[in-house]
Amino acid sequence: MPTRLRIVALFALAGLLALPLADLTLAGHDPWEALARMGAGFLRPDFGAVDQIGRALASTVFFAIAGVALGGAAGFVMAPFLHLRGVRGLAIALRSVHELFWALLLLQVLGLGPLTGVLAIALPYAGIFAKVFAEQIEEVDPRPAQILPPRTGVLSRFVFAQLPLAAGAMQSYTLYRLECGLRSSAVLGFVGLPTLGFQLDSFFRMGDYGAASAILICYVALIASLRLWMRRRLVPVWIAAAVVWLALIPTPPMGQGALWRFLSHDVIPAPLRDGWDAGAFADWLGPLLVQQVLPGLWATLLVAQIALVLTGLVALASFGLIVRRVTGRVGQALGHLGLVILRSLPDYMLAYLFLQIFGPSMLPAILALGLHNGAIIGHLLGREGEALVPRLRADAPRGTMLWLWELLPRLFGAFVALCLYRWEIILRETAVMGLLGVATLGFYIDGAMSELRLDRAVLLLLGAGALTVAVDAASRHLRARTDGRARATGRGTAQALAQDVGLRRT
């Protein structure tokens, strides 16, 4: 049985072996000059474009609320039946495709309108909600369900025996998922929807770093204040406001029959549109696999593996910063501020910022993924460490010694479980980095979309989904084979993520 230490050593070795194979060049840029120009602009945020920023901020919030509400409702319906093969397969298929990829597909059918943005969030979130809700249902006390009559149906058992016990955990996770939805909503602006990502991209193209700084400040403040403005009794009001706001966003007209043409023609491999031709299909499939699918998968794995190792290093180096007995009151406050900023900004947005500094290579993606995910894990471990301090022995050390010799050994199991949980997420995000020019699967998908070769894009998406499913299965297997607090299903991880927005562990 592999130990946690062996798993960490194996992943670290894989990351080191991947380093020489990755493109980490600076692409001819002077990073210090670019960083100086960007830093000078960021130190003077310009809120003069408050009208544009305000509208983008509102759209970001309402796209997220509508998408999370729709995805949560669908996941809630699917969760009690996730043991059925068809439902489980549907949930896996939905969540294995990233929100940006869903958006690119939906643009071909629905156009650049609010429904595209809402569904791009709701579809993958439905699969995620179904998975987590089903795990939370399995985790509740089984005794109430056991006293029901033997012929009680699955739905009745869920409503009367399981839902009352799982409701608190579901609400906590939904609030966490809303934070994720805000990140997804902001990123959708990079494909043209009127959210903060669109404004950020526009200001960067104009070199207006002061306005870009104002956007980032507003966005971090939005995430940090989530618990203040999203209260349970206000949920219906927020959903109603989202429906009204999104209904007022104009949608460019699409040609009639776009959906039927997409399903009956565009996504069918070109050689098969006039009938089955095995030879022509092989001639179409072979070069596509060799020239795009396999290179894209390889590059995605390289970036994800290095980013996972960097994630672990950032988490281990940062979690002690928010433990007061390690860094003191001032150090704890500064550590919290740094981690809040890094975990609030989407990794896609961070990669976009790094791209302006380092140029197009794998380096911006690796840095963004490592810093963002490392900050998330570091924040969770730091909260656990702060809770552990009062239970330590009276003569426990302070500072670095407390960090290394008392907290790290006790939190190492949670660290490994969280890294394995984030592995699948890092892989999904790595594929999307191709939309920024990194040679991962997203690069080839974006090329196929821009050329309107949707049959090729769908095949590439199937490759990305298959890779995500394989990594998710490997992560589950490793968590199941290690002893400790986070075992086979990762349910403890989901609870820790719910605590990430400041809620009591359920």
N, C-alpha and C positions, 0 to 999 in steps of 0.2 A: 504494500500500500504506500503510495507516494506521500511523503511528508510535506508540510507547507514549505519548509526550507528548500527541499529539493525542487519543488515547483517554481519557487522564486529563482533559484539558480538556473533552472532550465530556461525560463523566459529571459533572464538576463543574458545568458549565453546566446540565445537566438537573436536578441537585440544587437549584441556585439558583432555577431556574424553578419547581420544585415547591414551594419553601418558602411562597410566598404562598397556595398552594392547599390547604395542609395545615392541619388543626385542631391548633394548638399552644397552645390556651388552658389556663389553670390550673383551670378548672371551679369557680371560687369558693373554692378551698382556699387556706389560708395555708401555703405550702410550708415556710416556716422554722419555724413552730410544729410542724407534723407531723414535720419532720426532727429537731427538737430532742427531741421525745418519743421518737421511734424511736431516736435516737442514745443517749439516756440509758439506754434499755433494753438496747441492744446493748453498752454499756460494762459492763453487769452481767449477763453470761450466767448463766442459771439451768439448771444440770444436774440439778435436783431431779427432773424428769420423766424420769429416765434410763431407766426401764423402757419407756416409750412410745417414746422416741427410739431406744433400742437395738433394739427390734423393727422400727421403721420403717427404721433403717439396714440391718439384716439383710435385710429385704424388698427394699430398694433394690438391694443387691448381688446378691441371688439372682435377681430379675427380670432384671437386666442380664445376668448370666452366662448364664441360660437363653435369653434372647432373642438374644443375640449368638452363642451356640453354634448355635442352630437356624438363624438367618439366615446365619451363616458357612457352615454345612454346605450349605444350599440354594444359596448363591451359588457355592460351590466346585463343585457339580455343574453349575451353569448356565454357568460361565465358559468352559470349552472349546468350548461350542456357541453362544457369544454372536454369532457371525457369522451364524447362522440368523435370519431375520426374525422368526419366531414367538418365539424365546427372547429376542431383543433387545427386542421389543415388550413381553413379559411383565416383563422387568427394568425397563424404563422406567416401566410402569404401576405396579409395586410401589413404586418409590422416589419417584415423583412425589407420593404421598399421605403426609402427615406422620403420625408415630406417634400423635399425639393424635386425628387424624381417624380413623385405623384403630381406635383404642380406642373412639371414639364409635360407630362402625359395629358393632364386635364386641360392644359392650354390648347391642345390640338382639337379638343371636343367642345369645350365650354367657352373658350376665349379668355381674355384677360379681365375677368370679373370677380365679384366677391365670392360666388359659389366655388370657383376654382380654389381660392385661398382657404375657404372653410373646409372643403372636402380634402384638400391636401394635408391638412392637420388631422381631420377627423378619421380618415381611413387608417393610417398607421396607428393612431392612438386607440382606435377601436380594438385592434389586435393586442396592443400593450395592456389596455384596461382589462380585456378578457383574461389575459394571462395572470395579471396581478390579483384581480378580484377572485379568480378561481383559487389561487393559492391562499388568499386570505380566508376564503370559505372553508378550505380544507383544514386551516389552522385553528378554527374555533373549537370549543368544547363539544365533543361528539355526543355527550349524554342526552341533551334535549332531543336530538334527532333519533336516538335509539329507543325512546319511549313511545314514538309515534307508531301507529299500526303498520304491520309489515307491508301492506299494499299501498302505502302512501307514495304518491308520485314524486318525481324529482323536483318539480316546481313547487308543490306544496311543502315538501321538506325544506326547500330553500327559503320560502317566504316565512314559514312559521317557526323554524328551528335554527336556521343558520344566519339569515339576514339580520335579525336583531342583535346577534353577537358580533357580526362582522361589520356592522354599519359604521362604527367609529373609525376602524382602520380604513374602510373605503373612503370616508370623508377626508381623512388625513392624506391619503394618497392622491385623491382628486385635487386637493389644494397644491400638493407638490407638482402634479402633472400640469396644473395651470401655469406654474412658473416655467416649466419646460415649454408649454404652449406659447408663452410670451417670447421665449427665445426663437422658437420655430416661426412665429408670426413675423418677428423682426427680420429674420433671414429671408423670408419669402419676398421681401422687397427687392432682393437682388435679381429676381426673375421678372420684375416689373409691377408687382402689386404695391399699392400706395402705403407701405409701412415704413418703419424707420430705416430698414436696410436700403430702400430706394433713395431716401434722402441722403443717407451716408455715402452711398455710391456716387450720387450726383455732386455732393460737396467735395469729395476726394478728387473727382475728375476735374473739377474747377480749381483745385488747389486751395480751397477755402477750409483750412484746418481748424480755424476758430469755430466755424459753424459745425464742423464734424465733431469737435470737442463738446459743443453744447448738446448735440444729439446723444453722445455717449453718456454724458452726465445725467441727462433726463432719463435715459434708459436704465442706468444703474439705480437711480433713485426710484424708478418705477418698480423694479424687482425688489429692492430693499424694503419698500413700503407695502409690499403685497398683503401682509397680515393686517394692515391698517384699513385698507379700502375694500378688501374682499372679505365680507362677513357673511355668515350663513343666511341670516335673515334678508340680506340684500341680493342674494343670488338671482331670484326671479326678476328683480329690477335690472340687474346687469344684463341678463339674457335678453329681456325685452328691449333694452337700449341698444344691444348689439344688433338685434334684428332690424330695428329702425335705421340705425346708422349704416349698416351694410346695404340695406335696400336703397339707400340714397346714392350709393356709388354707381356711376353709370357703367354699363357693360357694352363694349363694342359688339355690333351684330355679327353673328356667325351664320354661315350658309346653312340652308335647310339640309337635313339628313347627315349632319357632321358625325353624329354618334354612330349611325348605321354604317357610314363609309369607313369610319375608324375601325369598327369591329369586323366588318365583312371584307375589307380590302387592305387598309393601311397596315394592320398588324400581321397580316398573313405574309409569309416569306414570298418575295417577288417571284421565284420560279414556280410557286404552287398556286398562283392566283388564277391561272387558266386550267388547272387540273394537276393531278399528281405526276411528277416527273422526278424519279429518284436520282437520275444522273445530274440533272440541272440543280436539284436541291443540294447534292453533295458538292458540286462545284461552287455553289453559293456559300454553303456552310463552312467548308474547309478553310478557305482563306480568311474568313471572318474569325474563326476560332484561333488561327495561328497568328494573325496580324493584330487583332484587337482584344478578343476575350481573354486569352491566356496572358498576354503582356499586361493587360489591365488588372487581372487578378493578381499577378505576381507583384506589380507595383503597389497595389492596395495592401497586400500582405506585408511587404517591406515597410511601408510607412506606418501601418498599424502596429507592427511589432516593435519598431523603434519608439513610437509614441507611447505604447503601453509601458515600456521600461522607463521612459522619461516621466510618465504619470506616477509610477511607483516612487521614483526618486523625489519628485516634487511633494508627494503626499508625506513621505517619511521626513523630509526636511522641513515641512510647514506645519504639521499638526501640533508640534510643541509650542509654536509661536502664539497660539491662542489659549494656552494654559497659563494662568496667572502666576503660579508658583514656579514656572520655568522662566518666563520673560518679564514678570512684573506687570503692574497695571498699565503703564504706557506701552510697553511692548505688546501686551495682549490686545490693546485697542488698535495699534498699528497692524498687527497680524490679522485681526478681524477685517480691517478695512481692505487690506491687500487681497485676502481670500474672497471677500464679497465681490470685489471688482472682477477678479479672474473667473469666478464661477458664475457671475451674472452675465458677462458677455458671452454670446454663443461662440463656439470654437470656429465656426465658419467666418464670423465677423472678425475674430482675432486673426485668423489666417489672412483675411483680406488686408488687415492693417500691416501684418508682417510682410505681405507681398509688396507693399509700397516701399518697404525698407530693404528687403533682401533680394527682391526680384523673383521671377518664376522658377522655382525649383521645389524639391520636396521639403526643404528646410522650413518655410512658413507653415506648412501643414503640420509637421512634426511638433514644432514649438507650440502652435495653437492647441493642438490636441493634448499635448502633455501638460501644459499649464492649466488649461480649463478643467480637465478631468482630475489632474492632481490636486487642484484647489478644492474640488468637490469632495474627494476622499479625505484630504487633509482637514477640511472643515468638520466632516463627520467624526473622524478619529479624535480631533481636538475636543469636540463636545464630550465624547466618551472619556477622554483623558481628564477633562475638568471634573466630570462626575466621579471619577475614580479617586481623585486626590484626597477627599475627606475620609476615604476608607483605608488609606495606607497607614502603615505603622507610624508611631509618633516621631521616631528618629529618622524618617525618610529624608533623603537629601533634597536639595533644591537645584534649580538651574539645569544645566546640561546633564548632570548625573541623574537627576530625576527623570529627565526625558529619555535617556538611553537605557538606564538600568532598571527603572521601575515601570514606566508607561509602555515603552516599546515592546517588551516581552509579553505584557498582558494584552496588548492590542494587535499583536502580530497576526492572530487568526482572523480578526475582523478585517485587517489590512489586505490579506490574501483574498478573502471572500469578496471584498469590494472591488479589488482589481480584476478578478475573474468576471464579476458582474459587468464591469465597465468595458471589458474586452470586446464583447459583441457590439456595444454602443460605439466604441472607438472605430471598429471596423466599418460600421454603417457610415459614420461621419467621414472616414477616410475616403470611401468611394465617392462621396459628394464633393470632396475637395478638388476633384477633377474639373468641376465647373469653373474653378479659378485658374485653370491651366496646368495643374499638377497631373502627371501622366498616370492617374489611377483610372478606375473604370468610369468614373463620371466624365472624364475627358473625352472618352470615346462615345459615351452616351450623348453628351452635349453635341458632339460633332454629327452624330446620326440624326439628332433632333433638328439641328440647324439645316441639314440637307433634306429634311422631311423623309428620311429613310426610317420610318417608324418600325418596320419589321426588324431592322438591325438593332434599333434601340431596345425593343422588347426582349430580344435575345440577350443583349448585354445586361438588361435588368434582371432577367432570369439567372444569369451568372452571378450577379451581385447578391440576389436573394439566396441562392444556393450556398454561397460562401458564408453569408450571415447565419444561415440555419446550421451549417457545419460547425462554425465557431461557437454558436450558442450551445449546441449539443456537447462539444468538447469542454466548454466551460462548466456545464452542468455535471458532466462526468467527473471532472477534477474536483468540483466542490463536494460531490457525493463520496469521493474516495478519500477525502481528508477529514480527520476528526476535528471537533471543536464546535463553536457556537453557530456558524453558518454552514448548514449541511446541504443536502441534495437539491432542494428547490430554490434556495436563495431567498426564502421568505423573510429571514431576518434582515437581509439587505433592503428589501422593499420597505420594511418598517423603518430602517435607518434613514432611507431617503425621505420618508414622510416627515421624520424629525428634522430634516434639513430646513424646513420652513418654520421651525420653532414650535412644533406641536408636541404634546406629550406622547411618549411611546405607548402604543395601544397593546 
